Amino acid sequence: MAYAVTYSQFGGPEVLSLDEIALDPPGAGQVAVQVTAVGVNPIDHKLRAGIRPSATIAKPRRLGNDGAGVVTAVGDGVEGFRVGDAVVVFGASGVYATDIVVAAANLAPLPATVSPAIGAALGIPVATAYQSLRSLDVGPADTLVVHGGSGSVGQAAIQFARLRGAAVVATASAARAERIRSLGAMPVEYGDGVTDRIRAAAPQGVTVALDCAGTDEALQSSLDLVADRSRIATIVRGADAAGLGIQAYSGGSPEPLTEQQVAWRAEAIPVVVALLSAGAFSVELGPELPLADAAEAHRLVAAGTPGKITLLP
């Protein structure tokens, strides 16, 4: 028996249910995976609640893009994976499940040194951060401000920027300052006066900004600090980006990612797995809940619970 979390109407977390599903064998280019951990992302609860617009629901809709698991069957033409292999799942769909069938292109090997929960935490956060910094061409001559630096994307962006030689200032609550500092960035508390506090933390000036918070304050501060608007990007307020003259990477943007940006997102996963194996990257885990408690996981994400929340089938 295979089970998946579904919803048949937009609404609060209570619309989620755990249902039995039919699971077809993998076709050409596909792999069957027994899921061992699922990464819960903010986009999941936004889609379920109707905050992020999506198509009308015609049949029970599944959710989830990221996870980790073990290969149980391999379709024709698949190379590089065999039954029993531990894998990271990224860029897939319907991953809130006990078992899935996914294209081999949406898998990466998961080393024994990396836990399933950490593997499941990678997907959207590290892919988004990696692609964003590549798109913004962040390098040693830059000082980057990351708004929302204590979130999963923000933490990944800090680490990638530091690896690329940039100085980083990151906004967060006072309670999260130590986590920001441990990743090599200068923490700055958000709220009234944040722009002045960022200027004080980076007297050399800020050359590039990444908005992972989506607040008016974050956008205005970025505009005030960075002279070149092409080096300001948001991953949350995509619908507003064109009017502000800044970049948007998904986040509700009507402009799709370019082929190069999609390729960078896929490239991010093996890059981070290698960094994790070398002890050169850090993932902050939050609560782990059973798959049947997906509704509670969504409540925790919406409340801004620190760390990456994972579901364990």
Buried (B, 14 or more C-beta within 10 A) or exposed (E): EBBBBBBBEBEEBEBBBBBEBEBEEBEEBBBBBBBBBBBBBBBBBBBBBEBBEEEEBEEBBBBBBBBBBBBBBBBEEBEEBEEEBBBBBBBBEBBBBBBBBBBBBBBBBBEEEBBBBBBBBBBBBBBBBBBBBBBBEBBEEBBBBBBBBBBBBBBBBBBBBBBBEBBBBBBBBEEBBEBBEEBBBBBBBBEEEBBEBBBEBBEEEBBBBBBBBBBEBBBEBBBBBBEEBEBBBBBBBBBBBEEBEBBBBBBBBEEEBEEEBBEBBBBBBEBBBEBBEEEEBBBBBBBBBEBBBBBBBBBBBBEEBBBBBBBBB
